Amino acid sequence: MSEQSIIEAIGLTRTFHLSRKASVTALDDVSCELRRGTCLAVVGESGSGKSTLARVIVGLESADSGSVRIGGTEVKPTTARSALRERAKLVQMVFQDPQGSLNRSLPVSATIDEMLRAHRPDLDRAGRRARVLELFTEVGLTERQADAKPEALSGGQKQRVAIARALAAEPQIIVLDEAVSALDVSVQAQVLDLLKRLREEHGLSYLFITHDLSVVRDIADDVVVMRQGRIIERGTVDQVLDAPQEPYTQLLIASAPRPGWKPRRGLRDALLGT
């Protein structure tokens, strides 16, 4: 692992057995690295293996073979509380749907307070409340919104709560799994701007999982493109988006919505040669 890398995945394979005769290879000899302080976008359509890669990297799933090192330490699935707590201080994950981490009967601040109880034992109740409000301010939310229940918040506001929850553990890395894909375009832009600011202020590293190349240039430094469990192209954002080498990457770029965009008939067949 190079000194510049904070995550390094080497030769990861993962096969899901659906039945005795049917299986799906989600990861097929996948290797990549996230440079410290940067954002690596992992791009591909649904079923390409990108979310499985993220879950293996953070230890939510195990690989059949290969290895992952985060901050110089090999990551392995575990249920030990002490190991999970230490890992949470290093890496946090923000999912597409923030609703899963929010209790509908409690104010959204409760999810942040829960994280602080786990990771900031030095704080008493008043200290946790002060820190909760600091985090909400940091992600662009108010005290009134902190005391609201999930149903009172928009999708973009709930995603900001999820980001604040990740920040509460004071991690070095945040894995964002389709974290803006459910938001409309204007809200996407606001959340991407927030993520860029937080990365600069906290020195964070991002692993950004997305199917949408239209948002990659706004957030990422490096890109890997996945298809059918394999990485088919990699490079800096400018290399991949301005001069894509693979027909599949060209297809993703051509399909990305833009002002005045209309789908071209037969584009997929033309690019893929089918």
Summary of the structure (lengths in Angstrom):
residues: 274
radius of gyration: 19.4
end to end distance: 39.9
largest distance: 63.3
contacts: 849
relative contact order: 0.16
helix: 42%
strand: 24%
